[in-house]
Amino acid sequence: TTVPIGPAVIDIDESTLPLGANQTAGSDPTSVDVPLGGTGTDVDGFQLPVGRIEGTIFQDLNGDGVQDMGEPGLENVTVVITDSNNDTFTLTTDKNGTYVADDVPAGAAEIEIDESTLPAGANQTLGSNPTSVEVPADDTVTDLDGFEILGGKIEGTVFSDVNGDGTQDADEPGIKGVAVVITDS
């Protein structure tokens, strides 16, 4: 902005800084001299408060909305966190279904599970997607999401095709003791 030459005071309105911001460079207020045809400058640095987001995404085997003993975490699920500055963190769950985002600016944040990275037939039984959280300064907020994996069943018969016609006729018996291996997706 254009200002008259001579002394000027630059004062930062602290109420517009994130809560807990700590000044690390410069001073506030700052006095500067505005030279004729030149520019008076000021540089101020602030360390912003940060927190941590931890979460777990698990397979709710019995669909009861509670992570019971033996219910495993879901690995390789993508989670996108949007922080209070509208910056994003993209994370992937580990073998225990957990993810951790450090140094997230304190304040409102949104956690969104990329549903395309969940197993087919996943139905959420615990938590919400997306989830809004408040990241505390120098502390941790946690999120827990459970998914029941809905599926179908496979049935079959192994039989003795006596006449070789490819159809099990009434007089063609099943074959007992045959091992069948099913490999899912």
C-alpha positions as CSV (number, residue, x, y, z in Angstrom):
1,T,0.0,0.0,0.0
2,T,1.2,3.6,-0.5
3,V,2.1,5.4,2.7
4,P,3.8,8.7,3.5
5,I,7.6,8.7,3.7
6,G,9.0,8.6,7.2
7,P,8.4,6.4,10.3
8,A,5.6,3.9,10.3
9,V,4.5,1.2,12.7
10,I,3.5,-2.3,11.5
11,D,1.2,-4.1,14.0
12,I,0.0,-7.7,13.5
13,D,-3.5,-8.3,14.7
14,E,-2.8,-11.4,16.9
15,S,-6.5,-12.3,17.0
16,T,-6.2,-13.3,13.3
17,L,-3.4,-15.7,14.0
18,P,-4.1,-19.4,14.8
19,L,-4.6,-19.9,18.5
20,G,-1.2,-20.7,20.2
21,A,0.9,-19.2,17.4
22,N,4.4,-18.4,18.8
23,Q,6.5,-15.6,17.3
24,T,9.9,-16.9,16.3
25,A,11.2,-14.0,14.0
26,G,10.7,-10.3,14.0
27,S,8.9,-8.3,16.6
28,D,5.4,-7.0,17.0
29,P,4.8,-4.1,16.7
30,T,7.7,-3.2,14.4
31,S,8.8,0.4,13.5
32,V,10.1,0.9,10.0
33,D,11.2,3.9,8.0
34,V,9.5,4.4,4.6
35,P,12.1,6.0,2.2
36,L,11.2,8.3,-0.6
37,G,10.3,6.1,-3.6
38,G,11.3,3.0,-1.7
39,T,9.8,0.3,0.5
40,G,9.8,-0.2,4.3
41,T,9.8,-4.0,5.0
42,D,9.1,-6.2,8.0
43,V,9.4,-10.0,8.3
44,D,7.7,-11.9,11.1
45,G,7.8,-15.7,11.6
46,F,5.4,-17.7,13.7
47,Q,5.5,-21.3,14.9
48,L,2.0,-22.6,14.6
49,P,0.7,-25.1,17.1
50,V,0.4,-28.7,15.9
51,G,-1.1,-31.9,17.0
52,R,-1.4,-35.5,15.9
53,I,-4.2,-37.6,14.3
54,E,-4.2,-41.4,14.9
55,G,-6.7,-43.8,13.5
56,T,-7.6,-47.4,13.1
57,I,-9.7,-49.1,10.4
58,F,-10.7,-52.6,11.2
59,Q,-12.8,-55.5,9.9
60,D,-15.9,-55.9,12.1
61,L,-16.2,-59.7,11.7
62,N,-19.5,-59.9,13.6
63,G,-20.9,-56.6,12.5
64,D,-21.6,-55.3,16.0
65,G,-19.9,-51.9,15.7
66,V,-17.2,-52.8,18.3
67,Q,-13.6,-53.8,17.7
68,D,-13.6,-57.1,19.5
69,M,-10.5,-59.3,20.3
70,G,-9.3,-60.9,17.1
71,E,-11.0,-58.5,14.7
72,P,-8.1,-57.5,12.3
73,G,-7.1,-54.1,11.0
74,L,-7.6,-53.4,7.3
75,E,-4.3,-52.9,5.6
76,N,-3.6,-50.6,2.6
77,V,-6.7,-48.4,3.0
78,T,-6.1,-44.8,1.9
79,V,-7.0,-42.0,4.3
80,V,-7.0,-38.3,3.3
81,I,-6.8,-35.7,6.1
82,T,-7.6,-32.1,5.3
83,D,-6.3,-29.8,8.0
84,S,-7.4,-26.3,9.2
85,N,-5.3,-24.7,6.4
86,N,-7.0,-26.8,3.8
87,D,-3.8,-28.8,3.2
88,T,-4.0,-32.5,2.8
89,F,-2.2,-35.5,4.2
90,T,-2.6,-38.8,2.3
91,L,-1.9,-41.9,4.4
92,T,-2.2,-45.6,4.0
93,T,-3.1,-48.0,6.8
94,D,-0.4,-50.5,8.0
95,K,-0.9,-54.2,8.7
96,N,-2.7,-53.3,11.9
97,G,-5.1,-51.0,10.1
98,T,-3.6,-47.9,11.7
99,Y,-2.5,-44.6,10.3
100,V,-0.7,-41.6,12.0
101,A,-0.4,-38.0,10.9
102,D,2.1,-35.9,12.9
103,D,2.5,-32.1,12.8
104,V,-1.1,-31.5,11.8
105,P,-2.0,-27.8,12.5
106,A,-4.2,-27.4,15.6
107,G,-7.9,-26.8,14.8
108,A,-10.6,-28.4,12.7
109,A,-9.7,-31.2,10.4
110,E,-11.5,-33.8,8.3
111,I,-10.6,-37.5,7.9
112,E,-11.9,-39.2,4.8
113,I,-11.5,-42.9,4.0
114,D,-11.0,-43.5,0.2
115,E,-13.8,-46.2,-0.1
116,S,-12.3,-47.4,-3.4
117,T,-9.4,-48.8,-1.3
118,L,-11.7,-50.9,1.0
119,P,-12.4,-54.5,0.3
120,A,-15.4,-55.2,-1.9
121,G,-18.6,-55.4,0.1
122,A,-17.4,-53.2,2.9
123,N,-20.2,-51.8,5.0
124,Q,-19.4,-49.3,7.7
125,T,-20.5,-50.4,11.2
126,L,-18.6,-47.9,13.4
127,G,-17.6,-44.3,12.8
128,S,-18.5,-42.1,9.9
129,N,-17.0,-41.1,6.6
130,P,-15.9,-38.4,6.4
131,T,-15.2,-37.6,10.1
132,S,-14.7,-34.1,11.5
133,V,-12.3,-33.8,14.4
134,E,-10.7,-31.0,16.4
135,V,-6.9,-31.4,16.5
136,P,-5.6,-30.3,19.9
137,A,-2.3,-28.4,20.2
138,D,0.5,-30.7,21.4
139,D,-1.9,-33.6,21.8
140,T,-3.5,-36.4,19.8
141,V,-7.0,-37.0,18.5
142,T,-8.1,-40.5,17.6
143,D,-10.6,-42.0,15.1
144,L,-11.9,-45.6,14.9
145,D,-13.8,-47.0,11.9
146,G,-15.2,-50.5,11.6
147,F,-16.3,-52.3,8.4
148,E,-18.2,-55.5,8.0
149,I,-17.2,-57.2,4.8
150,L,-20.3,-58.5,3.2
151,G,-20.0,-61.4,0.9
152,G,-21.8,-64.3,-0.7
153,K,-21.3,-68.0,-0.4
154,I,-20.0,-70.7,-2.7
155,E,-21.7,-74.1,-2.9
156,G,-20.8,-77.0,-5.2
157,T,-20.9,-80.7,-5.7
158,V,-18.2,-83.1,-6.9
159,F,-19.9,-86.2,-8.4
160,S,-19.2,-89.3,-10.3
161,D,-20.4,-88.7,-13.8
162,V,-21.0,-92.3,-14.7
163,N,-22.4,-91.7,-18.2
164,G,-20.0,-88.8,-19.0
165,D,-22.8,-86.4,-20.0
166,G,-21.6,-83.5,-17.8
167,T,-24.9,-83.5,-15.7
168,Q,-25.4,-85.2,-12.4
169,D,-28.2,-87.6,-12.9
170,A,-30.3,-89.0,-10.0
171,D,-28.3,-92.3,-9.9
172,E,-24.9,-90.6,-10.0
173,P,-23.5,-90.2,-6.4
174,G,-21.3,-87.5,-4.9
175,I,-17.7,-88.3,-4.3
176,K,-16.8,-88.1,-0.6
177,G,-13.5,-86.8,0.8
178,V,-12.5,-84.6,-2.1
179,A,-10.5,-81.5,-1.0
180,V,-11.6,-78.3,-2.6
181,V,-9.5,-75.1,-2.4
182,I,-11.3,-71.7,-2.8
183,T,-9.2,-68.6,-3.3
184,D,-11.1,-65.4,-2.7
185,S,-10.4,-61.9,-4.2
